[in-house]
Amino acid sequence: MGKLTLRFPHRESLWVRLLVVLRQNGRSAEALALYHHIRTRLADELGVDPGPELYRIHAELLAGTSVRVDRPRPGQLVRMRNSRWP
């Protein structure tokens, strides 16, 4: 997972999964440090804030609650694709 985030550093879905895996393995401090890294990188390189899912994972890490990944439904993917590529 770490290699994929290095290869595709702006793919938030990869970062979300990495943060979840770290949290599930008792490495919350590392997950929080990585969140701050990607937040800074997104801001510096793209001028954007993290998306809602990455933001939610960060909040769950801070709260110490269980971290989960929401999987998109197939119809949801089609709508996203159609809205991005008319």
C-alpha positions as CSV (number, residue, x, y, z in Angstrom):
1,M,0.0,0.0,0.0
2,G,2.8,2.4,0.8
3,K,4.3,1.9,-2.7
4,L,1.0,2.8,-4.3
5,T,0.7,6.0,-2.3
6,L,4.2,6.9,-3.5
7,R,3.4,6.2,-7.1
8,F,0.0,7.9,-7.0
9,P,0.4,10.5,-4.2
10,H,-2.9,12.4,-5.0
11,R,-5.2,9.4,-4.9
12,E,-7.0,9.9,-1.6
13,S,-8.6,6.5,-1.7
14,L,-5.2,4.9,-1.4
15,W,-4.3,7.1,1.6
16,V,-7.6,6.3,3.2
17,R,-6.9,2.6,3.0
18,L,-3.4,3.0,4.3
19,L,-4.6,5.0,7.3
20,V,-7.2,2.3,8.1
21,V,-4.6,-0.5,7.9
22,L,-2.3,1.4,10.2
23,R,-5.0,2.1,12.7
24,Q,-6.2,-1.5,12.6
25,N,-2.6,-2.6,13.4
26,G,-2.3,-0.3,16.4
27,R,-0.3,2.4,14.6
28,S,-2.6,5.4,15.0
29,A,0.2,7.8,15.6
30,E,1.8,6.9,12.3
31,A,-1.6,7.2,10.6
32,L,-2.1,10.7,12.0
33,A,1.4,11.8,10.9
34,L,0.6,10.5,7.4
35,Y,-2.7,12.3,7.4
36,H,-0.9,15.6,8.1
37,H,1.6,14.8,5.3
38,I,-1.1,14.2,2.7
39,R,-3.1,17.2,3.9
40,T,-0.1,19.4,3.5
41,R,0.8,17.9,0.1
42,L,-2.7,18.4,-1.3
43,A,-2.7,22.0,-0.1
44,D,0.8,22.8,-1.4
45,E,0.6,21.0,-4.7
46,L,-3.1,21.2,-5.7
47,G,-4.5,24.0,-3.4
48,V,-7.2,21.7,-2.0
49,D,-8.2,20.3,1.3
50,P,-8.7,16.5,1.8
51,G,-12.0,15.1,0.7
52,P,-14.8,14.0,3.0
53,E,-13.7,10.4,3.4
54,L,-10.1,11.3,4.3
55,Y,-11.4,14.0,6.7
56,R,-13.7,11.5,8.3
57,I,-10.9,9.0,8.8
58,H,-8.8,11.7,10.4
59,A,-11.7,12.6,12.8
60,E,-12.1,8.9,13.7
61,L,-8.3,8.6,14.4
62,L,-8.4,11.6,16.7
63,A,-11.5,10.3,18.5
64,G,-10.0,6.8,18.9
65,T,-13.0,5.2,17.4
66,S,-12.9,2.4,14.9
67,V,-11.9,3.4,11.5
68,R,-13.8,2.0,8.5
69,V,-13.8,2.4,4.7
70,D,-17.1,3.0,2.9
71,R,-17.1,1.1,-0.4
72,P,-18.9,2.9,-3.2
73,R,-21.9,1.3,-4.8
74,P,-21.6,0.4,-8.5
75,G,-24.2,3.0,-9.5
76,Q,-22.4,5.6,-7.5
77,L,-19.2,5.0,-9.6
78,V,-21.1,5.4,-12.9
79,R,-22.5,8.8,-11.7
80,M,-19.1,10.0,-10.8
81,R,-17.6,8.9,-14.1
82,N,-20.4,10.5,-16.1
83,S,-20.1,13.8,-14.1
84,R,-16.3,14.0,-14.6
85,W,-16.2,12.8,-18.3
86,P,-19.3,14.1,-20.1
